[in-house]
Amino acid sequence: MREADADSATAKTHTATPRPSSGAAIPVGIRLALGMAIFGSATPISKIVTVAMPVFVGAALRATLGALVLAPFALRHQHRIRLFSGRDWLLVILIAVFGMFGFTALMLYGMRMVSGVVGAVVMSTTPAVTAGASMLLFGDRPTWRKLAAVTLAIAGVLVLQIGQSGEVAGDSALLGAALVFGAVCCEVAYTLLGKKMSEHADPVLVAFLAAALSVPIFVPFAIWQWPDFDPAAPGWGDWMAVVWYGVGTLALGSWLWYSGLAKAEGAVAAAFMGVMPASALMLSYVLLGEEFRWIHLAGFATVFGGVLLISWEHRRMARSE
């Protein structure tokens, strides 16, 4: 959504209503793949943004740009807003607080302390963490695939941390990874709360409302940090990253993913879940110029194995319905 976030394909693919294939299979597949790839780009882009400007200035710009771009798509469903109950508005506010404010702030602060590759690997645990939270909080039935995915996610992050010695100051790297994992937890909250809302509300409308409601939360913090920011200091590349962070990873990614999801079978959509972490890893090397290390690949491969297991589980669940 958010990005992934963002985001987050795990629970949303399961909520899609299976529909028969049509001649639009190729464009739908492209939309799903591009949506996930754009969500994945949020990890390295957030690294660029957090280096270029104060966290809350960048976060406020992201939410504002995302809300502005989503508005034309979301307001086509504005008649549904009148049907929202008090419980619905509470869910939207919680999504704004956790999925927008909490996710973006924790992500940006965390990415200040870790490399893009480390951030990509930690963010790749999102599907497994979502599955674990669903089992613990919502009573979803445990399966060996879900449990194995959670185990692989934990193992992958541990592999990465073991290999971090000498790359970044240990305490700083650990804190940074913990903050990024906090962003993962916020993304999971967005997914699970959004799953409840999406039962009777358009997901793009929910994403727009959450982004719009998060803006007034960000603004006081952005004003507080503004005196330490020189708008002339960031280069054109930094400003392009800010624009993409809001327009791309929040707005365009959400529209592409949800528009494809509406026309795809749940099992087909689940197959695209692996695009997001792969995109985050590759773009961290390309955009940030980070050095390749085998320990990165080992940690990513371990976590990615869990992503594939979750995808397999959702394909199985979609076919059995």
N, C-alpha and C positions, 0 to 999 in steps of 0.2 A: 504496500500500500504504500499502503505504504509500502510504501515500499514494502515487501515484501514484502516482509514483510511482504507493502511490501503481501503486501506482501502476501500472504503465506498460503502456499498451495495445499498444504496437507488436509485441513478440514474442509476447505472450499471445494476441492475436487469431489469429495464424497457427497456434498450437498447438491451437486449439479444433477438435473433431471436427465436421464438418459434419453437421447433422441436418435432416430434413425439417421444413417449417413446420407448425405446429399451430394450434389455436384459441387458444393462449396467446400468439399473436404480440404482441398489444398489451401485456400485462403484462411480457413479456420485454423489449420495446423500452423500456418505462418504467424497468425495472430497469437496463438498460444506460445509458440517458441519465442517470438519477439517480446511478448509480455514478460516471460520468465527471464530472458536475457537482460531486459531493461531493469527488472527488479535486482538482478545480480550486479548491475553496474553501480548500484547505490553504495556498495561497500568501498570501492576505490575512490568514487567521487566524494564520499563523505570525508575521506582522508585529505583530499585537495581542499575542500571547503573549510575544514577545521584548522588547517594550517594558514589559510588566507585571511580569516576573520574570526572574531569572537564567536563562541558556540551559539549563543542565543540570537545573535544578529543573523547568522546563516540559517538557523532553524526557523526564525520568523519569516525570512524571505522564502524559504522552501514551502512553508505552509500557505503563505499568501499566494505565491505563484501557482501552487497546486490547486488551491480552491478556485482561483480565477479561471484556470483552464478547464477544470471539471464542471464548472457552473452550467455551461450550455448543455452538456450531456445530462446532468443531474436534474436540472429544472424542468425537463420534459416530464418528470415524474413528481413534480411539486404538489400535485393534487393529493398524493398519498401522505404528505406531511400532515394534512389536516386530520388524518385517521390515526396518527400516532397517539398512543396512550402515554400516561405518565411513566410507565415501565419502559416504554420504547425510548423516551427522551433520556431516561436514566442510563440506558445502555449506550446511547449515542454519546452522552457526556463522558461515560467511562472509557469509551473507545477513543475519544478526543484526548483524555488525560493520559491514558496508558499507551494507546497505539500511535498517537501523534506526538504529544509532548514528551512523555517518558521515553519512547523509542528514539526519537530524534536527539534529545539531549544526551542520553546515555551513549548512543552510537557515536556522536561527535566527540564527546569527552573521551570515550574509550579509544577511538581511532587516533587520537593525539598521542597515545602511548604505545600503540602496537603497529606493526607493518600491515599493509593492505592484505598480504597473504594470510597472516594470522587472523585478521578480522574476517576474511572470507571463510576460513575453516571453521571459526567459532559460529559464524552466521549459518553455516551449512548444517548445524545441529538443529535448526528450527523445526523441520518435520518430525524428528524423533522426540524433541521436547514437547511438541504439540500432542503427539500420540501419548506420551507419558502423562501429560496433564489431563488429557481426555479420560485416560484410565483411572487416574487418581480422583479427579474432581467430578466427573460426569458418569462414572460407572461403566465406561466402554469396556467391552469384553477383551481381556488380554489374549494375545496370540503370540506364538513364538516369533513371528516376524516383527511385531511391535517391540517385544522385549529385547530381541536381538538388535534392533535398530537403536534403541536407547543405549544399550551396552556399547555398541560401536561408536556412537556419538561421544560418550564419555571417554572411551579408549583413544579416539582420534585426537581429542583436545589434550589428553594427558601426553600422548606421543609428541605433540607439538610443543608443549611446555617443557618436556624433558630436553628437547633439542634447542631450546631458546637460550641456553647458557652462552654468554659471550656476545649474543646478537643485540640485545637491549638490556638495560639495567633490570636485574631480576624482579625487584619489587614493583617497578614501574610497569614492566610487561605483564606481570600477574594481575595488577590492578586494572590495567587496560583491558586485558582479556575478560576479567570479571565484569567490567562495565559493559563491554560488548555483549556478554552473556545476559546481563540485565536487560539490554535492548532486545535480545532474543525472547526473554520472558515477557516483555511488553508486547512484542509481536504475537506471541502465543495468546496473550490476553485479547489482543485485537481480533485474532482469528476465531477464538471461541465465543467472544461476545458478538462478533460480526456474524457468526454462524446462526446465533439466535435471531439477530435482526433480519438476516437475509431470508428467513422463512416467510416473511411477508413484506419485505422492503427491497427495492432495487439496490444491489451492492454499490454501484457507482454513486447513487444518492447518499448512501450511508458514508462513503468515503469523502464526498464533498462536505456533508454536514460536519463530520469529524474534523476535517481540515479547517473549515471555516470557524468552528468553535474553538479550535486550538490557537488561532491567531491572537485573540485577546489574552490568552494565558502566556504566550511567548512575549508579547509586546513590552510589559513592564521589565522583564529581564533583559530584553534587547536594549531598552532605553538605559538601563543601568550599565550595560557594557559599552554603549555607543561612544562615550568619551575616550575610550581606549582604542577606538577604531578610526583609521584614516581611509576613507573610501577611495582615495587615489592610490593607495598602496597596492592593492591586488591588481594583477595584470589582467589582460583580456581573457586569457585562458582560465584564470580563477573565476571571473564573472560568468564565463560560459559554463563552468562546472556548477555554479550556484543555480543558474537558469535550468540546467539539465536536472539538477537535484530536485527541483520543484516540478517543472514542466514534464520532465521525462520519467523519473523514478516514481513520482507520486501520481501524476495525472495520466500521462500517456500509457505507462505500464498498467495501471489499473483498468483503463478503458480497453486496451488490447486484450488483456487476460480475461476480463469479465465478458466482453463481447464474443470472444472465442468460446468461453466456457458455456455460454448460453446455447450454443449450437453444436456442442461436442458431447459425446458420451463420457460419463465419468471416468471410465477405464482409459479412454483415449487421452483425456486431459491429464490424468495421473502420470502418464508416460513422459510428460514434459517437465515434471518436477525437477529432474536432474539438470535441466538447462541452467537454472538459477545459480547453484553453487559453482558449476563449471565456468559460467560467465564471470562470476565474481573473482575466481582464481586467475583466469587468463587475463582479464582486464587489469588486475593488480600488477601483473608483470608488464603489460603493454603501457598503461597510463602512468604508472608510478615508477617504472624502470627498476623494479626490485630484483635483487639477485636470486637466481634459482637455487634452491637447496633441496636435496633429496628428502630431508626430514619433513619439509613442507608437503612434498608429494605423498609421503607415507601417511602423514596425519590426514591429509585431504582424502586419500583413497580409503582410509578406514571410515571416516565420517560419510563419504559418498556411498560406501557399501550400505550404510543405514538408510540413506535417501532412497536407494534402489529397492530396499526391502519395504519401505513405506509405500513406494509407488506400486510395488507388486501387491501389497495388501489392499490398496485402494482399487486396483484393477480387479482383484478377486471379489471384493465387496460389491463393486458396481455390477459385475456380471451376475452375481447371485441374487440381485434385486429384481 
